[in-house]
Amino acid sequence: MRKLAIYHLETLAWIARLGTFRAAAERLNTTQPAISARVREIESQLGIEIFRREGRGVVLTARGRQLVQDCEPLLAGFERALMDAGGSAGATGVVRIGAGEIAAASCLPGFVHEVERGLPGVTLEIDLDLTARMLQQLLGGTRDMVFLAGPVASPGLQTVPIGAVRLVWLASAATVAAGGFAQALPVWSVGEHSPIHRVMRQSLAESGVPWRSINTCNNVQTMIRIIAQGEGAAIFPETMVRQQIAAGELAEVLPAPDAQLQFEAAIRAGERDPVILELFRRAGGLRIE
């Protein structure tokens, strides 16, 4: 038993969460052979089989599942004790963050500043992605926390609101001067699963204006350039187009919708890692401007 160490327990926990040795190796910044060796060491010391292969992944045996359930609170308690001893400023680790494009532009800079100021030992790995994919990654354990457009309801998630942004209907200044929707315009929107797309559809129905077509683009910055060139109209988060409005490149073509775009930070409901919990607590203090 003297040969087992904290990293053995951490290895078990991440294999159980992610389902493969390879994913656990990536999460722990090591190699798949090293992960396999750690599992063999644990099984040799305890004299039990912990994982069995199933397809391309692995599943816990009954005794392995009990071992992980018993060890996870111990591992979290150990990490929490180290944080308490050294204070939050002594926290270390790599935290994988996912964010949508709008959340990244609106709140991530402030969050990164807060982490750098209060938790300088924590390394952030930030990826921008679509909401549906981020939720899958979070629930699958390959993301630790995500910032996304909400509200999002799932029994597997714990969320905290971080503010809302106003939405505005914009077209190029030339398009507005020519009458805007007096003639049927092409409309641009982010993907159909986005809350913005739902607001856009509802707003068009309520206004009764004619429109030629509804096109989609999964990149807001690209869509801003398309609209600024006179290629139709679109709903944008006001925080992302202030500069273009101030410069006279874009102008309001319809009244702003009543609905606002809500944002949330989310972690797994059963998260126990004290570093991630501390980041989530700090994220709850963010407010999108």
N, C-alpha and C positions, 0 to 999 in steps of 0.2 A: 504493500500500500504506500510505502514511502515514495515510490516512483511516480505516483499520480500528482498532478499539479493543477493550478487554476486553469492553465491553457487547455488541459484535457476537458474540463467541464465546459469551458467556452466553446470548444470544438463540438462537443455533443449537442449543445444548445443550438448552434447555428446549422448543423446538419439537420436537426429535427425541424427547424423553422423553414429551411430552404429546400429540403428534400433531396439534395445531391451533394456528393463530396466536392464536386467541382465548384458549385455555387458557394459552399462554405469556404473553400480555399480562396476564392476571389474576395469574399467578404472579410476574411481574416488576413488577406495580403500574404498568402503563402501558396504552396503548390499542392496539387491533388495527391501526389505520393506522400507528402508530409501529413496530410489529413488522414490518409489511409493508415499510415504508421501509428498515428496517435490512437486511432480506434483499435488497432491490434493490441497496443499497449494496455488500453483499458480492459479489453476483453480478456487478455492474458492475465492481468492482475486480479480481475473479479471472477474469472472462470465462467463467464456467461456470454451468450451471443446478444449483441445490442441492436444491430441492424441486419435486415435481410434484403437482398436485392429484389426489386419488383419492376420489371421493364427497364427503363433507363435510369430510374431513381432508386431510392432506398426507403424502407419503412422501418419504424421501430418495432422490435419484438415487444411482447407484453412486459418483460422484465426491463427492457431498455426504456420503454415509455415511463415506467415507474421511476427509473433512475433519473431521467431528465426532469420529470415533475418534481422530484425531491431536490435536485441540484440547482434548478433555475432560481428559486428564492435565495439559496445560499450564495450563488454567484452575484445576484443583484445586491444582496446585503453586503457582500464584501466590497463591491464597487462603491456602494453608497457610503460605507464606512471610510473608504479612502477619500471620497469627496468631502465628507464631513470633517475629516481630519485636516485636509489641506484647503478647505473652502472651495467654492465654485471655481475660483480662478485656477485651482490646481487640477481641474477636470481635463482629461485627455481622451482621445479617441477620434475615429473617422466616422462622420455622420453623413449619410447619403440623403440628399434633399432633392425632391422633385417639385417643379413649379410650372404652371402655365405661363404663356408669354406675357399676358396682361399682369398677372400677379408678380412675375419677375420684374417687370418694369415699374410696378407700383410700390411693392413693399419689400422686395428682397434686398435692395441696397441698405435700407435701414436695419434689416435683420442681420445682415452680414456685419455691419458696423457694431451692432450690439454684441454679437458673438465675439468679435475681435477684441472689443473693449473689456468684456466681462469674462470670457472663457478663451484666453489666447492659446491654450494647449489643444483646443478642439480643431480638427481639420474638417472643412466642409467640401463635399463633392456634390456639385449642383448640376442637374440635367433639366433641360426644358422639354416638356412633352405635352401630349393631349391628356385631358382629364381622365378619360376611361382607362388609358394605358397606365397612368400614374396610380390609379386606384388598384389595378391588378398588381402592380409592382409593390405597392405598400402592403397589401394583404398577403402577397407572396414572400415578403421579407427582403426583397432586393432594394427597397427604399425604406428609410427610417421615418421620414416626415415629408409631407407634401403640402404645398400651397395651391389652392384651386378655387375655381368658381363654384359657389354653392347655391342653395344648401344641399349637402350630401347626407343621405340617411343610410346607414348600414350598421347592423349589430356588431360588425367586426372593427368598427372605427370609433375613435374618440375625437371630437372636433371642437374647435373654438373659433368664434367669429372674429375677423380682423378688419371689418369695415366694409364699405360699399363705395362704388363709383357711379357717377351719373353717366347715362348714355345719351348720345346726341346723333341726330340724323344730319349727315354732311354730304355735300357735293362740292365740286370745284367752284370757285367764285364765278367763273364764266358760265357754268351750267346753271347756277342760281340766277344770274343776271338774265339768262335766256328764258327764264320761266320755270326752271326746275321740273317738277312733275306735271306741269301743264301739258307736256308731251310725255309719252310713256318712256321711262328710263330703265336701263338695266340696273338691277340691284345686286350688290355684293354682300356676302356674309361669311362668317366663319362657319364651320361644319354644322350639320343638322343636329348633332347631339349637344351643341353648346347652348347655354342659357341665352346668349345673345341672339342666336338664330330664332329661338322661340319668341323673344321679345320683338324681333324684327317682323315675324309673321303676324303677330297680334297687332302691332302698330300699323302695318299696311292694311289689315282688314278693317281696323277702326277708322283710318283716315279716308279710305275709299279711293285713293289716288290710283291712276293706271300705272302699271309697270310692265316692262317688256319681258324680262326674264330674271331669274334668281340664280346667280352664280356663287360658287363657294371657293374660299381660299383659306388654308389653315395657318397663314402667316399674316398677322395684323399689319406689320410694317409694309409688307408687299401690297396689301390691300389699300393702305393709305396712299401709296404712290400711284396705284391704278386710278383711284378716285380723283386725286389731285391733277391727273392728266386729262380729266373730263370724261372718264369712261363710266359714268353712272353715279349712283348714290349708295350710301351704306350707313349703318349704325356703328358708332365707335365709342369706346370708353373715353370720356372727356379727358382723363388724365394723360392719354397717349397722343392727343391731337392738339394740345394747347398751343404748341409752337406753330403748327401749320395754320391754326385759326388766327393767331396774333399776326402772322406774316401775310394774311390775306389769301393764302393758297386754298383754304377750305372755308365754307360758309354753311350755316344751317339751312337746310332745304325743307324740313318739316319740323313741327314742334317736337321737343324732346319727349320721349316716352316717360310715363309716370314711374315705371319699374326701374329699379337700380340693379346693378350687378353686384351680388353679395360675394364675399370671399371668406374662406376658412382655412385654417391650418388643421391638419389631421395626422394622427398617429394610430397605430394598432390599439384596439381596446385593451388588450392584455399586455401592453408594453411595460417592461420592468426595468429597462436600462436607465439608471439614474441620470446619465448624461443626456439621453434623448428626452427624458421627462423634464429636465431642467430647460432644454431648448424649447420644448413645447410650452412650458410656463412662460418663458420670455416671449415666444411668438404671440401668446395671448395678449401681450401688452402693445402689440403693433397696431397702428391705425393707418390705413391707406389714405393718403392725402389727395 
